[in-house]
Amino acid sequence: MNKRQLDKYAELLIKIGINLQKGEHLVISSPILASDLVKCAVKQAYKCGASNVTVLWNDDEIAKLGYKYRSKKSLAEIPEWAIMQREYFIDKKICYLGISASDPEAFKGIKPEKLAISRRASGLAFKKFHDYTSSNKIRWALGAYPNKAWAKKMFPNLPSNLAIKKLWDYIAKTVRLDEDDPIKAWKEHQDRIVNRCKILNQANIKSFRYTNSLGTDLTVGMPNGYIFCGGAEEGALDGVPFTANIPTEEVFSCPHRSMVDGKVYSSMPLCVNGNIVDEFWIEFKEGRIIDYGARIGYDNLKDIIETDDGSHYLGEIALVGYNSPIRNLNTLFYKTLFDENASCHFAIGACYPTCVEGGGEMTAEELLEKGLNDSLEHVDFMVGTKDLSITAQTHDGKSIVIFKDGDWAF
């Protein structure tokens, strides 16, 4: 991606992703290797009138050394200054941009237990910050930047330079940078997503039933007052629209935590903390995970599910047509940001509170009473297939075909 394309990509992240307003403070979290994109984003932010831009750098190799040599006790300790930093960001009502550029197998060889300890510790320490982002009280967005390891994982038969070039081309297509006017193309795309949300929100759906040839047969109940979201969402505190994921194809909501029954099979590998989980299945009874298995990465799946009580339940239901731009590339990205937008998926763990009427202002206890789930985890896993069927039952007894042959029926 040349300098001009990087500038267009950065403009997209700032104007469509964050929708940065004059006088706002932007925080960017990014791997060091994505510095070219970050510099462009910082420039775009200041051109949009940012009062300040703070960059938080990270690096996979340094993180891996920490996992390798630090003790479990050390990994469970989060510095007070790091917690205070997140509190400061909340107080200042910052906007947050995250850049994903990690190697899908960055932490291969690290004991899953160490990864789980660190993940749980940071989840607890930064819970308030995560709650603010998941409730859209802070406007946030995620984008991506390629690296050699990621590109070679996707395109192992290409030389590194060509693999990176091809990955850049794929990213450009998925975020619509190949359009004459990417900003306009995104606004039209968002309108289509919002229209589907309206249809689902007006249908008064009681439950969905998923079936396919992998063996999935799952019934998912919905809470009263559910809201399907997607495309441009509104910041809960300021009403300013933003787009959390660049790219995005999903229409999503939250299921009722105690109304999920049956068995679901994964349709794509799951990459968590640099480890692959593949060919797995999960069984539910009255919402709770009662059994699960995986041909690859069982221990990593177990560590996710066994994080806390809430990680035994679902927090998100997301609908993505099989004929999406990402799926049509016929390539696994090994990154949830992309792969979840190629397939219908669920998330183990925490809900997005804004997916129920008034949820953004509810306490954790009030959300639980409404049937929404809470957890330190939020891990998306893909279930969409070419033959996936999804049928909805409404509260007034109607049956509506939502998906037929893996894609939208409307």
BELFEN-V741565 format. One record per pair of residues at least 12 apart in sequence whose ideal C-beta (glycine too) atoms are under 7 Angstrom apart, sorted by sequence separation. I is the first residue (numbers start at 1). J is the second residue. If there is no record, write none. Layout:
I;J  I;J
//
This chain:
148;160  151;163  207;219  208;220  231;243  280;292  281;293  326;338  390;402  28;41  151;164  154;167  176;189  207;220  266;279  280;293  292;305  359;372  390;403  207;221  266;280  280;294  353;367  356;370  389;403  206;221  207;222  266;281  279;294  326;341  327;342  388;403  389;404  148;164  151;167  206;222  265;281  278;294  279;295  289;305  326;342  327;343  351;367  356;372  38;55  150;167  205;222  264;281  277;294  278;295  279;296  324;341  146;164  263;281  264;282  278;296  324;342  387;405  388;406  26;45  277;296  278;297  353;372  386;405  387;406  230;250  263;283  276;296  277;297  386;406  146;167  230;251  276;297  280;301  320;341  351;372  385;406  146;168  230;252  262;284  275;297  318;340  320;342  351;373  384;406  228;251  229;252  261;284  277;300  289;312  320;343  350;373  26;50  228;252  229;253  260;284  261;285  277;301  288;312  320;344  349;373  350;374  20;45  25;50  28;53  30;55  32;57  146;171  228;253  261;286  275;300  288;313  319;344  350;375  22;48  23;49  24;50  25;51  201;227  227;253  287;313  318;344  349;375  10;37  14;41  22;49  24;51  25;52  26;53  27;54  28;55  29;56  30;57  31;58  32;59  144;171  201;228  226;253  260;287  318;345  350;377  9;37  13;41  20;48  23;51  28;56  31;59  200;228  226;254  258;286  259;287  272;300  349;377  350;378  27;56  29;58  31;60  258;287  317;346  348;377  349;378  6;36  10;40  14;44  20;50  257;287  316;346  349;379  6;37  10;41  14;45  197;228  223;254  316;347  347;378  348;379  197;229  272;304  314;346  315;347  347;379  7;40  11;44  15;48  197;230  222;255  223;256  314;347  347;380  348;381  6;40  10;44  14;48  221;255  222;256  314;348  315;349  220;255  221;256  315;350  316;351  345;380  346;381  194;230  315;351  316;352  345;381  96;133  193;230  194;231  311;348  345;382  346;383  90;128  193;231  221;259  311;349  345;383  75;114  90;129  221;260  310;349  343;382  344;383  345;384  67;107  86;126  89;129  220;260  310;350  340;380  343;383  344;384  76;117  190;231  343;384  60;102  64;106  68;110  72;114  75;117  83;125  90;132  96;138  100;142  190;232  219;261  340;382  60;103  64;107  67;110  75;118  78;121  86;129  95;138  101;144  219;262  305;348  339;382  78;122  94;138  95;139  96;140  97;141  98;142  99;143  100;144  101;145  103;147  218;262  304;348  336;380  344;388  72;117  76;121  95;140  101;146  217;262  218;263  60;106  64;110  75;121  99;145  101;147  103;149  104;150  217;263  218;264  67;114  78;125  103;150  216;263  67;115  105;153  215;263  216;264  104;153  216;265  215;265  200;251  214;265  207;259  190;243  214;267  197;251  210;264  260;314  196;251  41;97  257;313  257;314  193;251  315;373  255;314  314;373  313;373  315;375  38;99  254;315  27;89  37;99  254;316  255;317  322;384  254;317  269;332  271;334  310;373  315;378  252;316  253;317  268;332  271;335  310;374  311;375  320;384  322;386  34;99  252;317  310;375  252;318  311;377  25;92  27;94  34;101  251;318  308;375  26;94  31;99  33;101  250;318  251;319  307;375  308;376  25;94  26;95  27;96  28;97  29;98  30;99  250;319  307;376  29;99  31;101  250;320  307;377  24;95  26;97  28;99  31;102  175;246  249;320  268;339  175;247  174;247  304;377  20;95  249;324  268;343  304;379  267;343  18;95  249;326  18;97  247;326  17;97  13;97  322;406  323;407  322;407  321;407  321;408  250;340  247;338  250;341  245;337  249;341  248;341  247;341  139;235  136;233  220;317  254;351  254;352  136;235  137;236  136;236  137;237  135;236  139;240  141;242  254;355  141;243  142;244  253;355  254;356  139;242  141;244  142;245  143;246  140;244  142;246  141;246  272;379  37;145  34;145  270;381  258;371  33;147  257;371  268;382  256;371  257;372  266;381  267;382  257;373  266;382  267;383  266;383  267;384  236;354  254;372  267;385  264;383  19;139  18;139  18;141  17;141  236;360  229;354  17;143  229;355  227;354  13;141  227;355  226;355  227;356  13;143  226;356  227;357  225;356  225;357  223;356  223;370  223;371  223;372  174;325  173;325  174;326  119;273  173;329  115;273  170;329  170;331  12;175  112;275  174;338  9;175  107;273  108;274  1;168  5;172  16;183  104;271  107;274  108;275  216;383  9;177  15;183  106;274  107;275  8;177  105;274  12;182  16;186  104;274  1;172  12;183  103;274  214;385  5;177  102;274  210;383  212;385  8;182  12;186  213;387  212;387  212;388  154;331  212;389  210;388  211;389  154;333  154;334  210;390  153;334  208;390  209;391  150;334  208;392  207;393  112;299  116;303  120;307  205;392  206;393  112;300  206;394  203;392  205;394  206;395  113;303  204;394  112;303  116;307  144;335  203;394  204;395  204;396  144;337  208;402  142;337  203;400  199;410  134;350  134;352  135;353  136;354  21;240  134;353  135;354  19;240  19;241  19;242  18;242  136;360  17;242  135;360  17;243  16;243  17;246  16;246  104;334  104;335  13;246  12;246  100;335  100;337  124;376  123;376  120;376
//
